[in-house]
Amino acid sequence: MPTIYLNGQYLPRESATLSIDDRGFIFGDGVYEVTRVVNGVLFESSRHLARLGRGLADMRLHPEESLADIEAISNRLVQENGLQQGEAIVYLQITRGAAPRTHHFPPAGTRCTVFLSAKAITPPHAERAVGVKVVTYPDIRWSRCDIKTVNLIPAVLAKQHAMDHGVFESIFVRESAITEGSHTNCFGVIDGELRTYPASNLILGGVTRDVTIEVAHELGIPFSDRPFHIQDLPRLQEFFLTGTTTDVMPVVEIDGKAVGNGRPGTVTQALYDGVARRLYAATPAVR
Ligand code: PDD
C-alpha cells in the first residue's frame, strides 16, 4: 500500500480523504508539480521548487509547508515507498483548502490542502526508439499558462483528442504558432536551427525544456527561442517533445504528414543523449 502525505500526515493512500468543499475540487483552485526521481534522487528539484514558488506567489497561495519542507516530504515519500532504485515520480498538489463556496478567497486561517504522492513509472523508451505521432489542437487556454494550475480542462480535451486519433500527444496552436503540447513542450529544427516557443505567459516553462536548451548550448547546436508556425511544418527537419515523464521524444508525424524523413532525427537523438546523461548521471545502470 503506497504512503502519501496529506496536510501534515503520512498515510496509507487508501485512507486519505478530502473535503467535498476543497477548492481544488470546486474551482480547480490550486497548483501542482511532477518531479522525476531516478534511483531515489529528485531530478532538478530546485528548478521544480522555484517554479512552484512562483506559482504559489502568483496564485496568492500560502501553504504551511515551506519549499524546503516540500523537498523533505518528497524525499521521505521516495524512501517510504521503496523507490530508491529505478524510475519514479513525485506528484504534488496544493489547493486553497476547504471552505464554504465563495468565488473570493476563503476566510483567513483556512489551511491550504497539501498533498504529495510518489510512484514508480516506466519511461517511454520503446516509443522513443521509433518516434511518435501528434495532432494539432486549438490552444483554447487562458493567458497564464506559465502557472502550473490544476485547472487542466484544455489539456484534458487536447490529450483525449490525441487518444481519439490513436496518437501520442496533441500540440496546441495559437494564432498559427505552435505553443506546446498538452503536457509537453515542443521543439523543431528548421534550416539547421533548433527553435521553441519563447518562455512567456503562453506556455509552461518546462524544467526539461530548460535542461534541453542548456544541452543544446553545450553541444553547440544553433538555437533560437522564436516560435514556429503551422505554415513552417512542411519545412521541419525534426520535431520533438520534452517533459518530466516524456524526456526528449522524437515526433515523426504531425496531422498525418511525415516530419523530415519520417524517422527520429540526429539533433533530437543528440539532445536526448545529453539530457539522459544528466538524468542518469550518477546511475547509468537504470537505463
Ligand atoms: N506536465 N507544458 C505543459 C502544459 C505541461 O503540463 C508540462 C508538464 C510541460 C513540461 O514541463 P516539465 O518538463 O517541467 O515536466 C510543458 C506534467 C509532467 C504533467 O502534467 O503531468
Boltz pocket constraint, residues with backbone or C-beta under 6 A from the ligand:
constraints:
  - pocket:
      binder: B
      contacts: [[A, 34], [A, 145], [A, 155], [A, 180], [A, 181], [A, 182], [A, 183], [A, 184], [A, 185], [A, 204], [A, 205], [A, 206], [A, 207], [A, 208], [A, 209], [A, 242], [A, 243], [A, 244], [A, 245]]
      max_distance: 6.0
